[in-house]
Each structure stands twice: as structure tokens, then as C-alpha cells.
Amino acid sequence: MSESDNDSDLLVLHGRRYWKQGRWSRDKKINIRTTARHRQLGLPWLNWGGEIYIPEIEGDAYICSRLRRRNPPRRRARQAGAATAEITA
């Protein structure tokens, strides 16, 4: 079992779960430098014993709020016949 497979990166404080920045970044598949940049932009974090920890729920909510879909689905054009049928009826 490797170190990343166990919970040595987990900190539980007052019933809230915090993950070390490196582990949290790997789990979200983002670079640790991206996480550091987002800490400056509003990502919640905790400095505990010289290590940076990211709260599980608040961190996930922050990242979800920042995500954007790369290729949004195209909007379908309305059928012209249905619109004119409503007007003439």
C-alpha cells in the first residue's frame, strides 16, 4: 500500500475533513500550482503544522463553481412551421 492510498493526508478537525493540498489536487486531477493560484483567488484552505489543507466540502464547492464546460451544446433552431402555426391559428 502506497502512502497516497491511505488516509495520512486526511485531517479531521471539529468534524470537518481537510485534505493535504497535494492529495486534494491529485484527486481533482488539477496541478498543485493551479490549486495554489486558486487559494489566492478564494479557495478555502487551512495552514496546519506547516502543511496546507483544503476543506473537502468547501473546496469541492469552490471548484465546481469555477468549472465551465469546454464545448457547450449548440442550441437547436426552432422549427419555423410550429411558430407560424401558432400565429395563424
C-alpha positions as CSV (number, residue, x, y, z in Angstrom):
1,M,0.0,0.0,0.0
2,S,1.5,3.3,-1.0
3,E,1.3,6.5,1.1
4,S,-1.3,8.0,-1.3
5,D,-3.7,5.0,-0.8
6,N,-4.1,5.6,3.0
7,D,-5.5,8.5,4.9
8,S,-2.3,10.0,6.2
9,D,-3.2,13.1,4.1
10,L,-6.5,13.5,5.9
11,L,-7.1,15.9,8.8
12,V,-10.4,15.8,10.7
13,L,-10.9,19.0,12.8
14,H,-14.2,19.7,14.6
15,G,-16.0,17.2,12.4
16,R,-14.8,18.7,9.1
17,R,-12.5,16.8,6.7
18,Y,-9.4,18.5,5.3
19,W,-7.0,17.0,2.7
20,K,-3.4,18.0,2.1
21,Q,-3.1,20.3,-0.9
22,G,-1.2,17.7,-3.0
23,R,-3.6,14.9,-2.4
24,W,-6.7,17.1,-3.0
25,S,-5.1,18.3,-6.2
26,R,-4.4,14.8,-7.4
27,D,-8.0,13.7,-6.6
28,K,-9.4,16.6,-8.6
29,K,-6.9,16.0,-11.4
30,I,-5.5,19.5,-11.3
31,N,-1.9,20.7,-10.9
32,I,-0.8,21.7,-7.4
33,R,0.3,25.1,-8.8
34,T,-3.3,25.6,-10.0
35,T,-4.5,24.9,-6.5
36,A,-2.0,27.4,-5.1
37,R,-3.2,30.0,-7.5
38,H,-6.9,29.4,-6.6
39,R,-6.0,29.7,-2.9
40,Q,-5.2,33.4,-3.8
41,L,-8.5,33.7,-5.7
42,G,-10.7,32.4,-2.9
43,L,-10.3,28.7,-2.5
44,P,-10.7,28.0,1.3
45,W,-7.6,26.5,3.0
46,L,-6.0,25.9,6.3
47,N,-2.4,26.1,7.4
48,W,-1.8,23.3,10.0
49,G,1.6,22.3,11.2
50,G,3.3,23.9,8.2
51,E,1.1,22.0,5.7
52,I,-1.7,23.4,3.5
53,Y,-5.0,21.6,3.9
54,I,-8.1,22.1,1.7
55,P,-11.6,21.5,3.3
56,E,-13.3,18.7,1.5
57,I,-16.9,20.1,1.1
58,E,-16.0,23.8,0.7
59,G,-13.1,23.1,-1.6
60,D,-15.3,20.9,-3.9
61,A,-18.0,23.5,-3.9
62,Y,-15.4,26.2,-4.9
63,I,-14.0,24.1,-7.8
64,C,-17.5,23.3,-9.0
65,S,-18.4,26.9,-9.1
66,R,-15.3,27.7,-11.2
67,L,-15.7,24.9,-13.7
68,R,-17.0,25.7,-17.2
69,R,-17.9,23.3,-19.9
70,R,-15.4,23.5,-22.7
71,N,-17.8,22.9,-25.6
72,P,-21.3,23.9,-24.6
73,P,-24.1,22.1,-26.6
74,R,-25.3,24.0,-29.5
75,R,-28.8,25.4,-29.3
76,R,-31.3,23.9,-31.7
77,A,-33.1,26.2,-34.0
78,R,-36.8,26.3,-33.5
79,Q,-38.9,24.8,-36.2
80,A,-40.3,27.6,-38.3
81,G,-43.5,25.7,-39.1
82,A,-44.5,25.3,-35.4
83,A,-44.1,29.1,-34.8
84,T,-46.1,30.2,-37.8
85,A,-48.9,27.6,-37.0
86,E,-49.4,29.2,-33.6
87,I,-49.6,32.7,-35.1
88,T,-52.1,31.9,-37.7
89,A,-54.4,29.8,-35.5
